[in-house]
Amino acid sequence: MKKKIFRWSKVLILLYCVVGIIVYYGQDRLIFHPQAVAKSTQYHFGQAFRELNLAYDAGSNLNIIQFNANLPPADSLPKGVVLYFHGNSETIAGCAPIAGQFTGKGYEIWMIDYPGYGKSTGPLTEQRLYDYALILYKLARTHYQPGNIILYGRSIGTGVAAQLASVRDCRRLILESPYFSMTSLARHYLPIYPMGKMLHYRFPINEYLSTVTAPVTIFHGSNDRLIPYSNAVRLQPLLKPGDTFITIPGSVHNELGRSSFFREQLDSILSQ
C-alpha cells in the first residue's frame, strides 16, 4: 500500500511539474492568439477610414485604423474619439463591424493591433502594449482635448485601457468583460500554482482603477465563463461614486454586443 501511495505521489508530482513548465513557457500562447497579415494587405471596410503605420523602432510597426464619424450635414466636427483596445484573439479587421455603433453617434473610433496582430509588429510584452496605447493617445491629443477622448477596452484590452486611463486624462473609461487582474484570473484556472511568480503579464486593473479620475463604466455578462463574472465583480467595490458596473443578464463572453440591453446602455453613454 505504501509503495502504491509513493508511486502515485511521484506521478502526481511529475504531472504538477510538467503542467507548470508548460504554463510558464507557453503562457504567451495561452494568453494571446495573434493573427498576422501581410503589410501589403488592403483593408476594405464598410465605412470611411484612414490607415496609419507608425514605426515604433527599427523592427516594430504600429498599425492604426481611424474610422470616420458619421456626421449630419450641419455638423463639421466629431463629438470626440474612442480609442479601442480589442481582445486577445481579435484583430482590427475582426472588430471593424462594431465601429458603426460609435461612428453613428458622432464619434471617430481608432483601433490598434497589438504586436503580432494584423500589420503590427514587434515584441509582445505587457510594457509594449502600454507603449503602443500611449502612442495612440498622444496621437489623439493632437486632434482632441482629454474631455473628448473615450478609452474603451474589451477582454484582454481592458487591462491596456485601464492602465492608460490611470496615467492620462480622458472623458470616460469603458471596460467590456474585464478581469480583476491577470494574476487573479490565472489563479481561478490554476489555483495550485504560484501564478504571482509564474506570470509575465500582470494587468492589475484593480490597482489602476485606484488612480483613474475619469468616470468608469464596466459591462460584464453574468454567464461569462472565460472571464468569470465572479472575478470581474471584485472590481465593483473599487469604483468611485458615479462609476457604474452594468451586468448583462445571461450573456457570455463574446456575445455582449448581441444584447439589446448592452447596446442601449452604450448608446446612452455615447449620447451624453
C-alpha positions as CSV (number, residue, x, y, z in Angstrom):
1,M,0.0,0.0,0.0
2,K,2.8,2.4,0.9
3,K,4.6,1.6,-2.3
4,K,1.4,2.4,-4.3
5,I,0.9,5.7,-2.5
6,F,4.6,6.6,-3.1
7,R,4.3,5.6,-6.8
8,W,1.2,7.7,-7.3
9,S,2.8,10.6,-5.3
10,K,5.7,10.6,-7.8
11,V,3.3,10.6,-10.7
12,L,1.3,13.5,-9.3
13,I,4.5,15.5,-8.6
14,L,5.8,14.8,-12.1
15,L,2.4,15.8,-13.6
16,Y,2.4,19.0,-11.5
17,C,5.9,19.9,-12.7
18,V,5.1,19.2,-16.3
19,V,1.9,21.3,-16.4
20,G,3.8,24.1,-14.5
21,I,6.6,24.1,-17.1
22,I,4.0,24.1,-20.0
23,V,2.2,27.0,-18.4
24,Y,5.3,29.0,-17.6
25,Y,6.9,28.7,-21.0
26,G,3.7,28.6,-23.0
27,Q,1.8,31.4,-21.3
28,D,2.2,33.7,-24.3
29,R,0.3,31.3,-26.5
30,L,-2.2,30.5,-23.8
31,I,-3.0,34.2,-23.2
32,F,-2.6,35.7,-26.7
33,H,-3.7,34.3,-30.0
34,P,-2.2,36.7,-32.6
35,Q,-3.3,36.7,-36.3
36,A,-0.8,38.5,-38.5
37,V,-1.5,39.7,-42.0
38,A,0.9,41.0,-44.7
39,K,1.7,44.7,-44.5
40,S,0.7,44.9,-48.2
41,T,-2.9,43.7,-47.3
42,Q,-5.5,46.2,-48.5
43,Y,-8.3,46.7,-45.9
44,H,-11.9,47.2,-47.2
45,F,-14.4,48.2,-44.6
46,G,-18.0,49.3,-45.0
47,Q,-17.3,52.8,-43.9
48,A,-14.8,55.6,-44.4
49,F,-11.4,55.1,-42.6
50,R,-7.8,56.2,-42.6
51,E,-4.9,53.8,-42.1
52,L,-1.6,54.7,-40.4
53,N,1.6,52.7,-39.9
54,L,3.9,54.2,-37.3
55,A,7.5,53.0,-36.8
56,Y,8.0,52.4,-33.1
57,D,11.6,51.4,-33.7
58,A,13.7,49.8,-36.4
59,G,11.9,46.5,-36.1
60,S,8.4,47.4,-34.9
61,N,5.4,48.8,-36.7
62,L,2.2,50.1,-35.1
63,N,-0.9,49.7,-37.3
64,I,-3.8,52.1,-36.6
65,I,-7.2,52.3,-38.3
66,Q,-9.2,55.5,-37.8
67,F,-12.9,55.2,-38.6
68,N,-14.5,58.5,-39.5
69,A,-17.6,59.7,-37.6
70,N,-20.9,59.7,-39.5
71,L,-21.9,63.3,-39.2
72,P,-25.1,65.1,-40.3
73,P,-24.5,67.8,-43.0
74,A,-24.8,70.6,-40.4
75,D,-22.0,69.1,-38.2
76,S,-18.4,69.6,-39.3
77,L,-16.6,68.2,-36.2
78,P,-16.9,64.8,-34.5
79,K,-18.1,64.7,-30.8
80,G,-14.8,63.1,-29.9
81,V,-12.8,59.9,-30.4
82,V,-13.0,56.4,-28.9
83,L,-9.6,54.7,-28.5
84,Y,-10.4,51.0,-28.8
85,F,-8.3,48.1,-27.4
86,H,-9.5,44.7,-28.5
87,G,-9.4,41.2,-27.1
88,N,-6.7,38.5,-27.2
89,S,-8.0,36.6,-30.3
90,E,-9.3,39.6,-32.2
91,T,-7.8,42.0,-34.8
92,I,-8.8,45.3,-36.2
93,A,-10.3,43.5,-39.2
94,G,-12.5,41.4,-37.0
95,C,-13.6,44.3,-34.8
96,A,-14.4,46.7,-37.6
97,P,-18.1,45.8,-37.7
98,I,-18.6,47.3,-34.3
99,A,-17.3,50.7,-35.4
100,G,-20.7,51.8,-36.6
101,Q,-22.1,51.8,-33.1
102,F,-19.6,54.6,-32.3
103,T,-19.4,56.4,-35.6
104,G,-23.2,56.5,-35.8
105,K,-23.2,58.6,-32.5
106,G,-20.8,61.1,-34.0
107,Y,-17.5,59.7,-32.7
108,E,-14.4,58.7,-34.5
109,I,-13.1,55.3,-33.3
110,W,-9.4,54.5,-33.6
111,M,-8.2,50.9,-33.3
112,I,-4.7,49.5,-32.9
113,D,-3.5,46.0,-33.4
114,Y,-1.1,44.6,-30.8
115,P,2.4,43.3,-31.8
116,G,2.0,40.2,-33.9
117,Y,-1.7,41.0,-34.7
118,G,-2.7,42.3,-38.1
119,K,0.0,44.5,-39.5
120,S,1.6,45.5,-36.2
121,T,5.0,44.0,-35.4
122,G,7.5,43.9,-32.5
123,P,7.9,42.0,-29.2
124,L,4.6,41.2,-27.5
125,T,5.1,42.3,-23.9
126,E,2.9,44.0,-21.3
127,Q,5.0,47.1,-21.4
128,R,4.9,47.2,-25.3
129,L,1.1,47.1,-25.1
130,Y,1.1,50.1,-22.8
131,D,3.6,51.9,-25.0
132,Y,1.5,51.4,-28.1
133,A,-1.6,52.6,-26.3
134,L,0.2,55.7,-25.1
135,I,1.3,56.4,-28.7
136,L,-2.3,56.2,-29.8
137,Y,-3.4,58.5,-27.0
138,K,-0.7,61.1,-27.9
139,L,-1.8,61.0,-31.5
140,A,-5.4,61.6,-30.4
141,R,-4.3,64.6,-28.3
142,T,-3.1,66.3,-31.4
143,H,-6.7,66.5,-32.5
144,Y,-8.8,66.3,-29.3
145,Q,-8.8,67.5,-25.7
146,P,-9.0,64.9,-23.0
147,G,-12.6,65.7,-22.4
148,N,-13.4,64.4,-25.9
149,I,-11.4,61.1,-25.6
150,I,-13.1,57.9,-24.5
151,L,-10.9,54.9,-23.7
152,Y,-12.6,51.5,-24.4
153,G,-11.1,48.1,-23.6
154,R,-12.5,44.7,-24.3
155,S,-11.4,41.5,-22.6
156,I,-7.6,41.5,-22.5
157,G,-7.7,45.0,-23.8
158,T,-9.4,46.2,-20.5
159,G,-6.0,46.0,-18.8
160,V,-4.4,48.2,-21.5
161,A,-7.2,50.7,-21.4
162,A,-7.3,50.8,-17.6
163,Q,-3.5,51.4,-17.4
164,L,-3.8,54.2,-20.0
165,A,-6.6,55.9,-18.0
166,S,-4.5,55.7,-14.9
167,V,-1.8,57.9,-16.4
168,R,-3.7,60.1,-18.8
169,D,-6.9,62.1,-18.6
170,C,-10.0,61.1,-20.6
171,R,-13.7,61.7,-20.7
172,R,-14.6,58.1,-19.7
173,L,-13.1,54.7,-19.3
174,I,-15.3,51.8,-20.6
175,L,-14.4,48.3,-19.8
176,E,-16.2,45.4,-21.5
177,S,-15.7,42.0,-19.8
178,P,-12.7,43.0,-17.6
179,Y,-10.9,40.9,-15.0
180,F,-9.7,41.9,-11.5
181,S,-6.1,41.2,-12.6
182,M,-4.4,38.7,-14.9
183,T,-2.9,37.1,-11.8
184,S,-6.2,36.6,-10.1
185,L,-7.7,35.2,-13.4
186,A,-4.9,32.7,-13.8
187,R,-5.4,31.6,-10.2
188,H,-9.0,30.9,-11.0
189,Y,-7.9,28.4,-13.6
190,L,-4.8,27.1,-11.8
191,P,-5.2,27.6,-8.1
192,I,-2.5,25.1,-7.1
193,Y,0.3,27.1,-8.8
194,P,2.1,30.2,-7.6
195,M,0.8,32.3,-10.5
196,G,2.0,35.6,-9.0
197,K,5.6,34.4,-9.6
198,M,5.0,32.5,-12.8
199,L,3.2,35.1,-15.0
200,H,4.9,37.5,-17.2
201,Y,1.7,39.5,-17.6
202,R,0.0,41.2,-14.6
203,F,-2.5,43.7,-16.0
204,P,-3.6,44.8,-12.4
205,I,-6.8,46.5,-13.3
206,N,-7.6,46.6,-9.6
207,E,-4.6,48.8,-9.0
208,Y,-5.1,51.0,-12.0
209,L,-8.7,51.9,-11.0
210,S,-7.5,53.5,-7.8
211,T,-5.8,56.3,-9.8
212,V,-8.4,56.7,-12.6
213,T,-10.1,60.1,-12.1
214,A,-12.4,59.8,-15.1
215,P,-15.9,58.2,-14.9
216,V,-15.7,54.4,-15.3
217,T,-18.3,52.1,-16.8
218,I,-18.0,48.3,-16.6
219,F,-20.0,45.9,-18.7
220,H,-19.9,42.1,-17.9
221,G,-22.0,39.2,-18.8
222,S,-23.5,37.1,-15.9
223,N,-22.8,33.9,-17.8
224,D,-19.2,34.7,-18.8
225,R,-17.1,31.5,-18.5
226,L,-13.9,32.8,-20.0
227,I,-13.5,35.7,-17.6
228,P,-15.9,34.7,-14.8
229,Y,-18.4,37.2,-13.6
230,S,-17.2,36.4,-10.0
231,N,-13.7,37.7,-10.9
232,A,-14.9,40.9,-12.6
233,V,-17.4,41.8,-9.8
234,R,-14.5,42.1,-7.4
235,L,-13.8,45.4,-9.2
236,Q,-17.1,46.8,-8.0
237,P,-16.0,47.9,-4.5
238,L,-13.1,49.8,-6.1
239,L,-15.4,52.1,-8.2
240,K,-15.9,55.8,-7.3
241,P,-19.2,57.5,-6.7
242,G,-20.7,58.0,-10.2
243,D,-18.9,54.9,-11.7
244,T,-21.2,52.1,-12.9
245,F,-21.0,48.3,-13.0
246,I,-23.6,47.1,-15.5
247,T,-24.5,43.4,-15.5
248,I,-25.7,42.0,-18.8
249,P,-28.0,39.1,-17.7
250,G,-27.4,35.8,-19.4
251,S,-24.6,37.0,-21.7
252,V,-21.4,35.0,-22.3
253,H,-18.0,36.4,-23.1
254,N,-18.3,37.1,-26.8
255,E,-22.0,37.9,-27.0
256,L,-22.4,41.2,-25.1
257,G,-22.7,43.0,-28.4
258,R,-25.8,41.0,-29.3
259,S,-27.6,42.1,-26.2
260,S,-30.1,44.9,-26.8
261,F,-29.7,46.0,-23.2
262,F,-25.9,46.3,-23.7
263,R,-26.4,48.4,-26.9
264,E,-29.0,50.6,-25.2
265,Q,-26.7,51.3,-22.3
266,L,-23.7,52.0,-24.5
267,D,-25.8,54.3,-26.8
268,S,-26.9,56.2,-23.7
269,I,-23.3,56.8,-22.7
270,L,-22.3,57.9,-26.1
271,S,-25.3,60.3,-26.3
272,Q,-24.3,62.1,-23.2
